[in-house]
């Protein structure tokens, strides 16, 4: 008979180091709980690599696109031992992987069902999660770990927008997945101070690490079954998307950085 405290968890993610940090603490404490890892095969939902690049180029401009690429290239050569990707974690712990273009299609739903999960947890995932995946597969439902203190900075690029708007505190939020992006009831939150030297990369890294530790602690504590999710505060909260060219120009005028090697490589 399975241990009453054991869980069957499926993780959803894009294959980047921020999602890896969100997952790492759980892998380090209870790899036996993770029965499946879904990896998005598209960084932008329903976009190919080429169409995704063109979308970001039209929306945010060449500077933003080049800075995003520079971050990935620089990090590929620095601190390799500190970088964990969902695919690497899954391979290291012999967890079955499934690559999905659309988490809501028949093939993806069938794979999720085959794992018989208690929980589905989205960690820096790029797909819209439909009703079937949200409500009809996992016994305990579907959660998302988001890199902000919701309801602030819902949506895309929360660290960029937090820096641009001068936020003093950011963080991570674990919440129920709902129909609206990042609008579900909150399960837990952790705060992260914003330092003068912070960049988009460093805030993404710090909020991912803090969120991952919070998630693992919550699950390992065993009291998650008695969690009482609380609704997010009512009001006209903004849903952020990829920055506009004007927002990128404003970010640069303020002397803010996407990646500062002397700080982020430390």
N, C-alpha and C positions, 0 to 999 in steps of 0.2 A: 504494500500500500504506500502511496506517495505521502511524504511528510506533509502534515497539515499546514506547516509554515511555508512550504515551497510554493513557488509561482511558476507559471509558464508565460514568458514575456516575449513578445515580438517587437523588435526595434525598427523604426523607419528613419531613413536619413539620406542626405546627399553624402557623397564620399569625400568629405573634407575634414580638416583637423579640428574644426569647431564642433562638428557633430561627434567626432572621435572623443573629444574632451567631455562632452555631455554623457557619453556612454562608458568611458573608461573606468570610473569608480565602481559602477555596477558590475562590470566584467571582473574587476579586481576582487570584489567581495563575493559575488554569487554568479559566476559564469554558468553554473548548472541551471540557473533559472531562464537563461536566454535560449529559446528554442528556434528562433529564426531571425534573420536580419535582412530587411528589404532595403536595397540600395537604389536610389533614383538614377535612372540612366539619362536624365535631362536635368540640368541645373535650374532651368526655368520651365515651369509646367507647360507641357504640350508644345515645347519648342525644341528643334534640333540644335546642335551646337552652333551651326551657321546662323540659323534664324535667331537664336538667343543672342549671339554677338551683335547682329544687326539691330535687334530690339534695344539692347543696352546702348548701343552707339547712337541710335536715334533719340532715345529718351534722355540719356545722361551725358553724351558727348565722348569725344576721343580721350580726354584727360582721365575721366573716371574709369573708362575701360582699360587704359594702359596702367593705371595705378592698381586696379584689381589684378591684372596679369602680373605686374611687378611683384606684388605681395606673394603670389603663388610661386613665382620663379625664385625669388630670394629665399623664401622659406624652404624651398626644395634643397637648398645648399647649406642652410644653417640649422643647427640644433635638431638634427634628424632624430636623435634619441628622445626628444621631447614632443615629437609629432606623432599622433596616433590617428589612424583613419578607421572608419567603421569596417571596411573590407579587411584591413589588417587585423583588427581585433577579432573579427569573426573567424578568420583563417587560423589565428593563433589559438583560439579556443574551440576549434572544430564545430563552429555553429554554421548551419546551412544558410547560404545566401540566395537571394532571389533578386534579379535586376528587373525593375519595373519602369515602363514609360508612363503608365497611368494606374495609380493604385486602385482606381474604381473599375477597371475593366475585368472581364470574366476570369481571365487567367490569374490576375493578381488576387482577386477575391477567393478563388479556389485554393491558391497557395496559402493564403492567410488561414482559411478554414482548416486546411490539412494540418496545421500546427496546433490546433485546439488551444488558443491562447487564453489565459486569464486576463492579460493586459496587453494592449497595443500602445506603444509609446513613441511619439514622433519627436525626433531630435534633429532640429535644423533640416527639416524635410521640405522639399520644394513643390509638393503636389497639394491640390485641394483635396481634402478628405471628405468623401461623400457619406450619405446617411447610412448605407449598408455597413461600411467599415467602421463608422463612428458608433453604431448602435447594435449591430446584429451579429458580431463575430466574437468579440472577447467578453468573457463573463463579467469582468469588472470595468469594462468600457475602454475608451480610447483617450489617452492623455497627450498633452503637448508640452514641451519645454521650450520656452521662448526667452530670448535674450533682452528682456526689459522688465521693468516693474509695471506690469499691466494695471490699469488700462493705458498708461503712457506708452507711446511708441509701439502701437500695434502695427503689424505688417512688416514691410521689408526694410532692410538697412537701419535697424534701430540705433546702432552705435554711431553711424554717420550722422543721423538726425539729432541724436542726443548731444553730440559734440557741437554740431552747427548751432543748436539752440542754447548752448551754454548750461546744460544740465549739470548739477553738482553730484547727483547720485543716480546710478543706473542699477542694474541687477538682473535677476532671472526669475521667471514665474512658471510654475507648474500648474496647468489648468486643464479642465475638461475640454475636449474638442467639440465645438458646436458648429452650427451652420455658418455663422459669420467668422471671418478670420480673427483669431486671437480674442474672441469675445466670450469664451466659455468661463464657467465658474472657476474661481481660484482655489487650488488645493494648498499651495505653499509658495512662499517667496523668500528671496535672499537679496540683500542690498550690497552694492559694490560702489565705493566712492570713486569719483572721477578726479584724476590727478592732472596737474598742469601739463605733464609730459605725455599724457595718454594720446594714443592715435586710434584710428578705427580698428586696426589690427589688435592693439593691446586690449581695448575694451571688449572686442569680440572674444578674445582669448580668456580674459578674466571672468566675464559673465558666463562663458561656457563651462569653465572649470568650477565656478561657484555653483552653477545650476546642476552640474553633474554630481557634485558631492552632496548637494541637498537631496537630489533624487535618490541616490544610493542610501543615504542616511534614513530617509523616510521609509523606503522599502525594507531596509534591514531592521528597522525598529519594530516592525511587525504590527504597528497600530494603524496601518493604512486602511484596514477594513472599517475602522471607526471614523475615518476622515469625514469632515463636514465641509463640503465645498461651499464657498460663499460667492454670491453674485458680485460681479465687478460694479463699481460705483456707476450710477446712472449719469447721463450727461452726453454732451456732444464731443466725444473723444475722436480725435483724428485718426484715420487709417493711412499709414504712410506706405509709399511705394518706392521704386527706384528713384533716386534724386533727379530733379530736372537739371538742365544745363545751368540755369540761373542759380539753383541751390549749390551746385558744385563751384561756381564762381564765387559765391558768398563764402563758402567753406574755405576756399583758397585765400580770399582777401583777409580773412581772420587769422591767417597763419597756421591753420590746422593741418594735420598730417593724416594721410591714409596709413603710412607705415614709416616709423622712425627707427632706423636700424640700431642706433646707439642705445635706444630704450627697449625696443621690442626684441632685440636679439639677446638681451641680457639674461 
